[in-house]
Amino acid sequence: METKKIVLIIIFSTSLLFLWDAWIKERERLDNLAADLAVSTENASSQQSKNALPAPGDELISSQSDNTPLPETEGMPLVATPRLLATGEQIKVVTDMVVAEIDTVGGDLRRLELLQHPSSESKDIPYALLQSQASHISVAQSGLIGDGLPNHKTEYKLDSGTRDYTLAADQDKVVVRLVAPEVNGVQVTKIYTFHRGSYVIDVQFEVQNLGEATIRPFAYFQILRDNVPPAGATMMIPTYLGAAIYTENEKFQKIQFSDLDKNKADYPKNADNGWIAMLEHYFVSAWLPQQKTPREFFAKRISDNLYSAGVIVPVSAIEPGQTTSVTMPLYEGPQEQDKLAELAPGLELTVDYGWLTVVAVPLFWLLSFYHEWVGNWGIAIILLTMTVKILFFPLSAAGYRSMARLRLVTPKLQRIQEQYKSDRQQMHQAMMELYKQEKINPMGGCLPILVQIPVFIALFWTLLAAVELRYAPLALWITDLSSPDPYYVLPVLMGISMFVQHRLNPKPTDPIQAKVMQIMPFMFSVFFFFFPAGLVLYSLVNNVLSIAQQWQITRMYGQPTAETITSKKKVKEKRKP
């Protein structure tokens, strides 16, 4: 099989996989937007055990839908009326990193805006990682399991008279205290602690036993989220949205929403280490229990497009007259690998590169190194691409030399095809004899490319997953490397570079294949209209460097004719003794 046919198959196969996955995700998203978005909660179960953690299930969370149909409109399907979570008083917290909103119903963290990360809609609006809207729900909930103990449906009261908290210049943290109604002689206080310069929020339950019997409560902490992709997501660049879990034994695992729909999610339930999270492109919400403490993880489907993932931990036995507390750190922020690695083992794996992690991690390290050096992520991408091309130059040179030699014998190959067009077996035999005579390996131009493919795919995913590229400028009109080029200049230039590269390659002998290769640059240009500018920049630089390499090697090895090469071989044979 000719080199170009193999490369063409690889390109088409990869493109089809991307397009199929993107189409499936977009189809699911559209279906889910038309479905119910209904949320409510039930009281926690009083079932508990002295020797084991309670099993997470319907006793923790459930939902009920308001299925009142909208008035039927001609040409429009009936849909259910969406409902929000029950609300009480809102408490606002402002720090140097976040703007948070806590609701007295359940003491839920209902909204969290990241001040240093703009939204996709506007650079002037902070990104809302948590929110509770009719169109999108993502909230952090927590409560206690036990008879009469407060859960995420309990109405709390403020411990102070203010509903607005701001981190002062001389403060390192802001503390918000919520008090639950006393039940059965048990007084519970829920405490939020926001820290300066950190996306970690400590959620604490302080339990005071004023009764006459020993109690053994458990605490649960969960993220409640729908499957609506974040604003700015595009079907052309599919990214993961769903839960994830990490333990030392099982390592990092995704918990797909689709698996929860089918009740087929397989993940570790009990451990004394690890964390559980909800992931979306660039950002993560994660509960981080202390290491070497017992815990039970859970993840489940609540309704057609609503899911929860969380952890249950013991509070320990509380004797009459005693007070005990349990604290759970909650990370709500960007997927910054270096900082995540410092918070919990394996948390940096939320920046997921799949099976190419071992290649992508050092690529991102090198990208960060270049950024520290030049101070521009766009230039860092150019330098990284150049570095990879230089490292692979020997392989590329071998491939280009093979293609240059192949170009020289193309007229002979065409004559063989014309001569044996009615006998394909004889045609292939004659072609192989020609390759052997000219000492040309027909796979020589393809194998070096195949070796490089995993590295360049890893580089692709490295750039796609880097939250650092959000609103990172290159120059002139390119002000956000994570968004498409607004004027499509980079995609057009990339298409031109692909066309030039095609012209430098040997012309396919198959006329249909030749036509396909001619339109490939235009097809890829259209695809890249929707790609982030950083990815298009990488592809453009890679193509330009490939053209330079290919031109130089073709100039060096492609000048002599096939007859000249043959005559040189004969001279060498005559000189042999």
C-alpha positions in Angstrom: 0.0 0.0 0.0 1.3 3.4 -0.9 2.5 5.8 1.9 -0.1 8.4 1.1 -3.0 5.9 1.3 -1.9 4.9 4.8 -1.6 8.5 5.9 -5.0 9.3 4.4 -6.6 6.4 6.3 -5.1 7.6 9.5 -6.4 11.2 8.9 -9.9 10.1 8.0 -10.1 7.6 10.9 -9.1 10.2 13.4 -11.4 12.8 12.0 -14.4 10.4 12.0 -13.7 9.5 15.7 -13.6 13.1 16.7 -16.7 14.0 14.7 -18.7 10.9 15.9 -17.9 11.6 19.6 -18.7 15.3 19.2 -22.0 14.5 17.5 -23.0 12.1 20.3 -22.2 14.7 23.0 -24.1 17.4 21.2 -27.1 15.1 20.6 -27.2 14.3 24.4 -26.9 18.0 25.3 -29.8 19.0 23.1 -31.9 16.1 24.5 -31.1 17.0 28.0 -32.0 20.7 27.5 -35.5 19.6 26.5 -35.9 17.3 29.5 -36.9 18.0 33.1 -34.7 19.9 35.4 -36.3 19.2 38.7 -34.6 19.2 42.0 -35.7 18.7 45.6 -34.5 16.7 48.6 -35.7 14.4 51.2 -34.8 14.0 54.9 -31.7 11.9 55.7 -32.3 8.4 56.9 -31.9 7.6 60.6 -30.2 4.3 59.7 -26.6 4.2 61.0 -24.1 1.6 62.1 -21.6 1.5 65.0 -19.0 -0.5 63.1 -19.4 0.5 59.5 -20.3 3.5 57.4 -23.9 3.8 56.1 -24.4 2.8 52.5 -25.0 5.8 50.3 -28.3 5.6 48.4 -31.8 6.8 48.2 -31.7 7.6 52.0 -29.3 10.5 51.3 -30.7 12.3 48.3 -33.7 12.0 46.0 -35.7 14.2 43.7 -39.2 15.0 42.9 -40.3 16.5 39.6 -42.8 19.2 39.0 -44.3 17.6 35.9 -46.9 20.3 35.3 -46.9 20.6 31.5 -46.6 23.9 29.7 -49.5 25.0 27.6 -49.3 23.2 24.3 -48.1 25.3 21.4 -48.5 24.4 17.8 -45.4 22.8 16.5 -43.7 22.7 19.9 -43.4 19.6 22.2 -44.6 19.6 25.8 -41.9 19.9 28.4 -41.8 19.9 32.1 -41.6 23.1 34.2 -38.1 23.4 35.7 -37.8 23.9 39.4 -35.0 25.4 41.5 -33.8 24.3 44.9 -35.7 25.6 47.9 -34.2 29.0 49.0 -33.9 30.9 52.2 -31.7 33.8 53.1 -28.5 34.3 51.0 -25.2 35.0 52.6 -22.5 36.7 50.5 -18.8 36.1 51.0 -16.1 38.1 49.1 -12.4 37.2 49.3 -9.4 38.0 47.1 -10.2 34.8 45.1 -13.9 34.2 45.0 -17.4 35.6 45.5 -19.6 33.0 47.2 -23.2 32.7 48.0 -24.5 30.4 50.8 -28.2 29.7 51.3 -29.6 29.1 54.7 -31.6 26.2 53.4 -29.3 23.3 53.9 -26.4 25.7 54.3 -25.6 24.9 50.7 -22.9 26.7 48.8 -25.1 27.7 45.9 -22.9 30.0 43.9 -19.1 30.5 43.6 -17.5 33.0 41.2 -13.8 32.8 40.4 -12.5 36.4 40.4 -9.3 35.6 38.5 -11.0 33.5 35.8 -13.4 35.3 33.5 -16.5 33.7 32.1 -16.7 32.6 28.4 -19.3 35.3 27.7 -17.3 38.3 28.9 -13.9 39.0 30.3 -15.5 41.4 32.8 -17.7 38.7 34.4 -16.2 36.1 36.8 -16.6 32.5 35.9 -19.4 30.9 38.0 -18.2 27.4 38.9 -21.2 26.8 41.2 -24.6 28.1 40.5 -28.3 27.3 41.0 -30.3 28.5 38.0 -33.3 27.1 36.1 -30.9 26.4 33.2 -28.0 25.0 35.2 -27.4 23.6 38.6 -24.1 22.9 40.3 -24.0 23.2 44.1 -22.1 21.9 47.1 -24.2 20.2 49.7 -23.5 18.6 53.0 -25.3 17.3 56.1 -25.4 14.8 58.9 -26.9 11.3 59.0 -28.8 10.5 62.2 -32.2 10.8 63.8 -33.1 14.5 63.8 -29.7 15.7 62.6 -29.6 18.5 60.1 -29.1 17.7 56.4 -29.1 19.8 53.2 -32.8 20.5 53.5 -32.6 21.9 57.0 -33.2 25.6 57.6 -30.2 27.2 59.3 -29.9 30.5 61.0 -27.1 33.0 61.0 -24.9 33.0 64.0 -24.3 36.7 63.5 -26.5 39.6 62.4 -24.7 40.2 59.0 -25.3 38.5 55.7 -22.3 40.1 54.0 -18.7 39.0 54.7 -15.6 40.5 53.1 -12.0 39.5 53.6 -10.3 42.6 55.1 -6.8 43.6 54.2 -5.5 42.4 57.6 -7.3 39.1 57.6 -6.2 35.7 56.4 -9.6 34.1 56.4 -13.4 34.6 56.6 -15.5 32.4 58.8 -19.3 32.0 58.4 -21.3 30.2 61.1 -24.8 28.7 60.6 -26.8 27.3 63.4 -29.3 24.4 62.9 -32.4 24.1 65.2 -31.7 22.0 68.3 -33.3 18.6 68.0 -33.2 15.8 70.7 -30.7 17.7 72.7 -28.2 18.0 69.8 -26.9 21.4 68.7 -25.2 21.5 65.3 -23.2 24.5 63.8 -22.1 24.5 60.2 -19.0 26.5 59.6 -17.5 27.7 56.3 -13.9 29.0 56.3 -12.6 30.9 53.3 -8.8 31.4 53.1 -6.8 34.2 51.5 -5.1 33.2 48.3 -6.8 29.8 48.1 -9.6 28.0 46.3 -9.9 25.6 49.3 -13.0 26.1 51.5 -13.2 24.2 54.8 -16.7 22.9 55.5 -17.0 22.0 59.2 -19.8 20.5 61.4 -19.5 21.2 65.1 -21.8 18.8 67.0 -22.6 19.5 70.7 -24.4 16.7 72.6 -26.7 18.3 75.2 -28.8 15.1 75.6 -28.4 12.1 77.8 -27.5 9.4 75.2 -24.4 8.9 73.2 -24.8 9.6 69.5 -22.7 8.4 66.6 -23.5 10.6 63.6 -22.0 10.4 60.1 -21.4 13.4 57.8 -21.9 13.4 54.0 -20.5 15.9 51.5 -21.7 16.0 47.9 -21.7 17.9 44.6 -25.1 18.1 42.9 -24.8 18.8 39.2 -26.7 18.5 36.0 -25.1 17.3 32.7 -25.4 20.7 30.9 -22.0 21.6 29.4 -20.4 24.8 30.6 -20.9 28.0 28.5 -18.6 28.2 25.6 -18.3 24.4 25.1 -18.3 23.3 21.4 -19.2 20.0 19.8 -16.0 20.3 17.7 -13.8 19.9 20.8 -15.4 17.3 23.0 -14.2 17.4 26.7 -15.1 15.4 29.7 -18.0 16.4 31.9 -18.8 14.1 34.9 -17.6 12.7 38.1 -14.2 11.3 39.0 -12.6 9.4 41.9 -9.1 8.6 43.1 -7.8 6.0 45.5 -4.3 4.7 46.0 -5.3 1.2 44.9 -7.6 2.0 41.9 -5.9 5.3 41.0 -7.8 7.8 38.9 -11.2 6.8 37.5 -13.9 8.6 35.6 -17.5 8.0 36.6 -19.5 8.7 33.4 -23.0 10.1 33.7 -24.0 7.6 31.1 -22.9 4.8 33.4 -24.9 6.3 36.3 -27.9 6.4 34.0 -27.6 2.6 33.4 -26.6 1.9 37.0 -23.4 0.4 35.7 -20.8 2.7 37.3 -18.0 0.7 38.8 -15.8 2.5 41.3 -14.2 1.9 44.7 -16.8 2.4 47.5 -14.7 2.1 50.7 -11.2 3.3 51.4 -9.0 5.2 53.9 -7.6 7.6 51.2 -8.6 9.4 48.1 -11.1 12.0 46.9 -14.2 12.5 44.7 -14.9 15.3 42.3 -17.0 16.7 39.5 -15.1 17.7 36.5 -15.7 20.1 33.6 -13.4 21.7 31.0 -10.7 23.7 32.8 -12.3 23.5 36.3 -12.9 21.0 39.1 -15.0 20.7 42.3 -13.5 18.2 44.7 -14.1 16.9 48.3 -10.7 16.1 49.9 -11.0 14.0 53.0 -8.0 13.6 55.2 -5.6 10.8 54.4 -5.8 7.6 56.5 -9.4 8.2 57.7 -12.3 5.9 56.8 -14.7 7.1 54.1 -17.3 5.8 51.7 -17.7 7.2 48.2 -21.0 7.4 46.3 -22.2 8.6 42.9 -25.7 8.3 41.6 -28.3 9.6 39.2 -31.0 11.8 40.8 -33.2 12.5 37.8 -33.0 12.5 34.0 -30.2 15.1 33.9 -29.1 15.5 37.5 -26.4 13.6 39.4 -24.5 13.6 42.7 -21.1 12.5 43.8 -19.8 12.6 47.3 -18.3 11.0 50.4 -19.5 9.9 53.8 -17.2 10.1 56.8 -17.7 9.2 60.5 -18.0 12.0 63.1 -17.1 9.6 66.0 -19.1 8.8 69.1 -20.2 11.9 71.1 -20.8 11.4 74.8 -23.4 13.5 76.6 -22.0 17.0 77.3 -19.2 16.6 74.7 -18.6 18.6 71.5 -17.0 17.0 68.4 -16.3 18.4 64.9 -15.6 17.1 61.5 -14.0 19.1 58.7 -14.0 18.5 55.0 -11.9 20.6 52.6 -13.6 21.6 49.3 -11.6 22.7 46.3 -13.5 24.9 43.9 -11.2 26.2 41.2 -9.1 25.8 38.0 -7.2 22.7 37.0 -3.8 24.1 37.7 -1.6 21.0 37.8 1.2 22.2 40.1 -1.2 23.6 42.7 -3.5 20.6 42.6 -0.6 18.1 43.2 0.1 20.0 46.5 -3.5 19.6 47.8 -4.0 15.9 47.5 -2.3 12.8 45.9 -3.6 12.3 42.4 -5.6 15.5 42.2 -3.5 16.8 39.4 -4.8 13.9 37.3 -8.1 15.8 36.9 -6.2 17.4 34.1 -6.9 14.3 32.1 -4.8 13.3 29.1 -5.9 9.7 29.0 -3.4 7.1 27.9 -1.1 9.9 26.7 -0.5 11.3 30.2 3.0 10.0 30.4 3.8 12.1 27.2 1.6 15.1 27.9 2.8 15.9 31.4 6.4 16.6 30.4 5.1 18.6 27.4 3.1 20.8 29.7 6.1 21.2 32.0 8.2 22.4 29.0 5.4 24.7 27.9 5.3 26.2 31.3 9.0 26.6 31.3 8.9 28.5 28.0 6.1 30.7 29.4 8.2 31.7 32.4 11.0 32.5 30.1 9.1 34.6 27.4 6.0 35.6 29.4 3.6 34.9 26.5 1.7 31.6 26.1 1.4 32.0 22.3 5.2 32.3 21.9 5.6 29.4 24.4 3.5 27.3 22.1 5.6 28.2 19.1 8.8 27.4 21.0 7.4 24.1 22.2 6.3 23.1 18.7 9.8 24.0 17.4 11.4 21.9 20.2 9.3 18.8 19.3 10.1 19.2 15.6 13.8 19.5 16.3 13.8 16.4 18.5 12.0 14.4 15.8 14.0 15.8 12.9 16.0 12.6 12.3 12.8 10.6 12.0 11.2 13.3 9.8 14.3 13.5 7.6 14.2 9.7 7.0 10.5 10.0 6.0 11.1 12.9 3.7 14.1 11.3 2.1 11.9 8.2 1.4 9.2 10.4 -0.2 11.8 12.3 -2.2 13.2 9.1 -3.7 9.6 7.9 -4.3 8.9 11.1 -6.2 11.8 10.2 -8.6 10.3 6.9 -9.6 6.7 8.1 -9.8 6.7 8.2 -13.6 7.9 4.6 -13.7 5.1 3.6 -11.2 2.5 5.3 -13.4 3.8 3.3 -16.4 3.6 0.1 -14.5 0.0 0.8 -13.4 -1.0 1.6 -17.0 0.8 -1.6 -18.3 -0.8 -3.9 -15.7 -4.1 -2.2 -14.9 -6.0 -5.3 -15.8 -3.9 -7.5 -13.5 -3.5 -6.0 -10.0 -1.4 -8.9 -8.7 1.1 -8.5 -11.5 1.1 -4.7 -11.1 1.9 -5.0 -7.3 4.7 -7.5 -8.1 6.2 -5.2 -10.7 6.0 -2.2 -8.3 7.7 -4.2 -5.5 10.5 -5.2 -8.0 11.0 -1.5 -8.9 11.1 -0.6 -5.2 13.7 -3.3 -4.6 15.7 -2.2 -7.7 15.8 1.4 -6.6 16.3 0.5 -2.9 13.2 2.3 -1.8 11.1 1.3 1.2 7.4 2.3 0.3 6.7 2.4 4.1 9.7 4.6 4.7 7.8 7.8 4.6 4.9 6.5 6.7 6.6 4.8 9.7 8.4 7.9 11.0 5.0 9.7 10.9 3.3 6.9 12.8 6.0 7.1 15.5 5.4 10.8 15.9 1.6 10.7 16.0 1.2 9.9 19.8 3.5 12.8 20.6 1.6 15.3 18.5 -1.8 14.0 19.8 -0.5 14.4 23.3 0.6 18.0 22.5 -2.9 18.6 21.1 -4.5 17.5 24.3 -2.0 19.4 26.4 -3.0 22.6 24.7 -6.7 21.8 24.9 -6.6 21.1 28.6 -4.5 24.0 29.8 -6.6 26.4 31.8 -3.7 28.8 31.6 -4.6 29.5 27.9 -8.0 31.0 28.9 -7.8 34.7 27.8 -4.1 34.4 27.2 -3.1 36.7 24.4 -0.7 36.1 21.5 -0.6 39.4 19.7 -2.8 41.8 17.8 -6.4 40.3 17.4 -5.6 37.0 19.1 -6.5 37.9 22.7 -7.7 34.5 23.9 -5.8 31.3 22.9 -8.6 29.1 24.2 -11.2 30.6 21.8 -11.4 30.4 18.0 -9.7 33.1 15.9 -12.4 35.7 15.5 -11.3 36.6 12.0 -10.3 33.1 10.9 -6.8 34.2 9.9 -5.0 31.3 11.5 -7.3 28.6 10.1 -6.9 30.1 6.6 -3.1 30.2 6.9 -3.1 26.7 8.2 -5.1 25.6 5.2 -2.6 27.3 2.9 0.2 25.6 4.7 -1.5 22.2 4.2 -1.9 22.9 0.5 1.8 23.8 0.1 2.7 20.7 2.0 0.5 18.6 -0.3 2.3 20.1 -3.4 5.7 19.1 -2.0 4.6 15.4 -1.6 4.7 12.9 -4.4 1.5 13.0 -6.5 -0.7 10.0 -5.8 -1.0 7.7 -8.7 -4.7 7.0 -7.9 -6.7 9.9 -9.5 -9.5 9.6 -6.8 -6.9 9.7 -4.0 -5.2 12.7 -5.7 -8.5 14.6 -5.7 -9.2 13.8 -2.1 -5.8 15.0 -1.1 -6.4 18.3 -3.0 -9.6 19.1 -1.0 -8.1 18.0 2.4 -6.6 21.4 3.1 -10.0 23.1 2.6 -11.8 20.5 4.7 -9.4 20.9 7.6 -9.5 24.7 7.4 -13.3 24.5 7.9 -12.8 22.2 10.9 -10.2 24.5 12.4 -12.5 27.5 12.2 -14.0 26.1 15.5 -10.8 25.1 17.2 -9.2 27.2 19.9 -6.6 29.6 18.5 -3.8 28.0 20.5 -4.4 24.6 18.8 -4.6 26.2 15.4 -1.3 28.1 16.1 0.4 24.8 17.1 -0.9 23.2 13.8 0.2 26.1 11.7 3.7 26.3 13.2 4.0 22.5 12.9 3.0 22.7 9.2 5.4 25.5 8.4 8.3 23.7 10.1 7.4 20.5 8.2 7.4 22.4 4.9 10.8 23.9 5.6 12.2 20.4 6.5 10.6 18.8 3.6 11.8 21.4 1.1 15.3 21.2 2.4 15.5 17.4 2.3 13.8 17.3 -1.1 16.3 19.8 -2.4 19.1 17.7 -1.1 17.8 14.3 -2.1 15.3 14.9 -4.9 17.5 16.6 -7.6 19.0 13.6 -9.4 16.8 11.6 -11.7 16.0 8.0 -11.4 18.3 7.2 -14.3 21.2 9.0 -12.6 20.7 7.0 -9.5 20.7 3.8 -11.5 23.8 4.7 -13.4 25.6 5.5 -10.2 24.7 2.1 -8.9 26.2 0.5 -12.0 29.4 2.4 -11.7 29.8 1.3 -8.1 29.1 -2.3 -9.1 31.9 -2.1 -11.8 34.4 -0.8 -9.2 33.8 -3.8 -6.9 36.6 -6.4 -7.2 
